[in-house]
Amino acid sequence: MRGLQAEGGSLEWREQPAVELQEGQVRVAIKAAGLNRADLLQKAGMYPPPAGVTAVLGLECAGTVTEVKGASRWAPGDRVCGLLAGGGMADEVVVDARHLLPVPAELSWAEAAAIPEVFTTAWLNIVELGAAQPGEKVLIHAGASGVGTAAIQICKALGNPCWVTLSSDDKLQACKALGAAGGVLRQNGIMTLQSEGPFNVVLDPVGGTYAEHHLDLLALDGRWVVIGLMGGREAKLDLGKMLVKRIQLTGSTLRTRSADYKAGLLTRMEQRLWPLFAAGKLKPMVAKTYSFEQAEAAFAELAADKIVGKVILVKD
């Protein structure tokens, strides 16, 4: 089977050996795979896969079950979407059966592939680690990204007013249409949001650039969850403000979590979010689709940062 790998900053489809199924695993014929910023970093040589994980790119996919090993909720022919540590941009993938979820009714393959990584990331960091309670205010950076658009919808569905930061007015209007209460263009400075706060939870993929401002934007007992470092890894913080306001600062990654942790997370997410997909309250945001053969163009699209939502690779 073919798999997409990065070599020297370029992408290359390579033949991969077939993986033998182990107990509790499922083989999935891939129909679509989502792109994430982690894939851009891996392509650039800045985010190698965890030990023991395939070098094939792709942290989420959708497809059809073709083989099952052991007792399982899945059977050949089932339509599934999966959260992966790697391997989604390939003809097939072997995955822990617990890391698959059923494709919500009426969704296309591209839409299904746009769910696992971003909705899980948003759920984990706003609801579980961020402990957002109904009515609490949430600040979401990179609001037009895949994670950002998922986070806005989750906040709206669960009763959390949210505000966003992003790069253009077109993106801001799109985020408002999804349910954001407001936002600010990052070039105007995020402290212009101070009048909308204080915020109880901050979802932060930026890191260094905004760090000191969060101490002023967060409420007493606020939760600041860092999920990325697009703005750098170093920051100067007034720890006195953090102490007095009892701010909780949490660093969070998903890819390197244990298989058991991911399984429990997906179970809880399915219980709470899948009924919302069925009710039309949540919808994956597919900005553009490309064929597998157009992978370079798809990666360039994501890197250009002009879209709202997800870029998806779809098999012809």
Residue pairs with C-beta under 8 A, 6 or more apart in sequence:
1 15
1 16
1 18
1 90
1 91
1 92
2 13
2 14
2 15
2 16
2 90
2 91
3 13
3 14
3 15
3 16
3 54
3 56
3 87
3 89
3 90
3 91
4 11
4 12
4 13
4 14
4 56
4 57
4 58
4 89
4 90
4 292
4 295
5 11
5 12
5 13
5 14
5 55
5 56
5 57
6 12
6 42
6 43
6 44
6 45
6 55
6 57
8 45
9 43
9 44
9 45
10 296
11 43
11 57
11 295
11 296
11 299
13 292
13 295
16 54
16 56
16 90
19 27
19 94
21 27
21 67
21 68
21 69
21 94
22 69
23 69
23 70
24 69
24 70
24 72
24 96
24 97
24 98
25 69
25 70
25 94
25 95
25 96
25 97
26 65
26 67
26 68
26 69
26 72
26 74
26 80
26 94
26 95
26 96
26 97
26 100
27 65
27 66
27 67
27 68
27 92
27 93
27 94
28 61
28 63
28 64
28 65
28 66
28 80
28 82
28 92
28 93
28 94
28 95
28 100
29 63
29 64
29 66
29 91
29 92
30 61
30 62
30 63
30 88
30 89
30 90
30 91
30 92
30 93
30 315
31 61
31 62
31 63
31 64
31 109
31 113
31 314
31 315
32 61
32 62
32 63
32 109
32 110
32 112
32 113
32 289
32 312
32 313
32 314
32 315
33 58
33 60
33 61
33 62
33 88
33 89
33 90
33 113
33 312
33 313
34 58
34 59
34 60
34 61
34 88
34 113
34 114
34 116
34 117
34 118
34 146
34 310
34 311
34 312
34 313
35 298
35 299
35 302
35 310
35 311
35 312
35 313
36 59
36 60
36 117
36 118
36 146
37 145
37 205
37 228
37 230
37 302
38 47
38 59
38 255
39 57
39 58
39 59
39 89
39 299
39 302
40 299
40 302
40 303
41 47
42 48
42 49
42 57
43 57
43 299
49 55
49 85
49 86
50 85
50 255
50 256
53 85
53 86
53 87
54 86
54 87
55 86
56 86
56 87
56 88
56 89
56 90
57 86
57 88
57 89
58 84
58 86
58 87
58 88
58 89
58 90
58 93
59 83
59 84
59 85
59 86
59 88
59 116
59 117
59 255
60 81
60 82
60 83
60 84
60 88
60 113
60 114
60 115
60 116
60 117
60 118
61 81
61 82
61 84
61 87
61 88
61 89
61 93
61 113
61 116
62 79
62 80
62 81
62 82
62 103
62 109
62 110
62 112
62 113
62 115
63 79
63 80
63 82
63 92
63 93
63 109
64 76
64 77
64 78
64 79
64 80
65 74
65 75
65 76
65 77
65 78
65 80
65 100
66 76
66 92
67 76
68 74
68 75
68 76
68 97
70 97
72 97
73 97
74 80
74 97
74 100
78 102
79 102
79 103
79 112
80 100
80 101
80 102
80 103
81 100
81 101
81 102
81 103
81 112
81 113
81 115
81 116
82 88
82 93
82 95
82 99
82 100
82 101
82 116
83 99
83 116
83 117
83 120
83 262
83 266
84 93
84 95
84 99
84 116
85 255
85 256
87 93
87 94
87 95
88 113
89 292
89 295
89 313
91 315
96 259
96 262
96 263
98 259
98 262
98 263
98 266
98 267
99 259
99 262
99 263
99 266
101 115
101 116
101 266
101 269
101 270
101 274
102 274
103 109
103 112
104 112
104 115
104 274
104 277
104 278
105 278
107 277
107 284
108 286
109 314
110 286
110 289
110 312
110 314
111 283
111 284
111 286
112 284
113 312
113 313
113 314
114 146
114 284
114 285
114 286
114 309
114 310
114 312
115 277
115 284
117 146
117 254
118 145
118 146
118 147
118 149
118 150
118 284
118 310
119 150
119 154
119 269
119 273
119 282
119 284
120 254
120 265
120 266
120 269
121 147
121 150
121 227
121 254
122 147
122 150
122 151
122 154
122 203
123 154
123 265
123 268
123 269
123 272
123 273
124 252
124 254
124 265
125 203
125 225
125 227
125 252
126 132
126 138
126 151
126 154
126 155
126 160
126 201
126 203
126 225
127 154
127 158
127 272
128 265
128 268
129 223
129 225
129 250
129 252
130 138
130 201
130 203
130 223
130 225
130 250
131 201
131 223
132 138
132 155
132 158
132 160
132 200
132 201
132 223
133 200
134 158
134 159
134 160
135 159
135 160
135 161
136 160
136 200
136 201
137 160
137 161
137 162
137 163
137 196
137 197
137 198
137 199
137 200
137 201
137 219
138 151
138 155
138 160
138 161
138 162
138 163
138 199
138 200
138 201
138 202
138 203
139 162
139 163
139 164
139 165
139 193
139 197
139 199
139 201
139 202
139 203
139 217
140 148
140 151
140 152
140 155
140 162
140 163
140 164
140 165
140 180
140 203
141 148
141 164
141 165
141 190
141 202
141 203
141 204
141 205
141 206
141 210
142 148
142 165
142 166
142 205
142 206
142 230
143 149
143 151
143 152
143 164
143 165
143 166
143 171
143 172
143 175
143 180
143 183
144 164
144 166
144 167
144 171
144 174
144 175
144 307
144 308
144 309
145 205
146 285
146 309
146 310
147 203
147 205
147 227
148 164
148 166
148 175
148 203
149 175
149 178
149 285
149 308
149 309
149 310
150 282
150 284
150 285
151 162
151 203
152 162
152 164
152 175
152 178
152 179
152 180
153 178
153 179
153 281
153 282
153 283
154 273
154 282
155 161
155 162
155 179
156 162
156 178
156 179
156 281
157 276
157 281
157 282
160 201
161 181
162 179
162 180
162 181
163 180
163 181
163 182
163 183
163 184
163 193
163 196
163 199
164 172
164 175
164 180
164 182
164 183
164 184
165 183
165 184
165 185
165 186
165 190
165 193
165 210
166 172
166 175
166 183
166 185
166 186
167 185
167 186
167 187
167 305
168 185
169 185
170 308
171 308
172 180
172 183
172 185
174 308
175 183
175 308
176 182
176 183
178 285
181 196
182 193
182 196
183 193
184 190
184 192
184 193
190 210
190 213
190 217
191 213
191 216
191 217
193 217
194 216
194 217
197 217
197 218
197 219
198 217
198 218
198 219
198 220
198 222
199 217
199 218
199 219
199 222
200 218
200 219
200 221
200 222
200 223
201 222
201 223
201 224
201 225
202 214
202 217
202 218
202 222
202 223
202 224
202 225
203 225
203 227
204 210
204 214
204 224
204 225
204 226
204 227
204 228
205 226
205 227
205 228
205 229
205 230
206 228
206 229
206 230
206 231
207 226
207 228
207 229
207 230
207 231
207 232
207 233
207 235
208 229
208 231
208 232
208 233
208 234
208 235
209 230
209 231
209 232
210 231
211 235
211 236
211 237
212 235
212 236
212 237
212 238
214 224
214 247
215 237
215 238
215 241
215 242
215 245
215 247
216 241
218 224
218 245
218 247
219 245
220 245
220 246
221 245
221 246
221 247
221 248
222 245
222 247
222 248
223 247
223 248
223 250
224 247
224 248
224 249
224 250
225 250
225 252
226 249
226 250
226 251
226 252
227 252
227 253
241 247
242 249
254 262
257 265
273 282
276 282
277 283
284 309
284 310
285 308
285 309
285 310
286 309
286 310
286 312
287 307
287 308
287 309
287 310
287 311
288 298
288 301
288 307
288 311
288 312
289 311
289 312
289 313
289 314
290 297
290 298
290 301
290 311
290 312
290 313
290 314
291 313
291 314
291 315
291 316
292 313
292 314
292 315
292 316
293 316
294 313
295 313
298 311
298 312
298 313
301 307
301 311
302 311
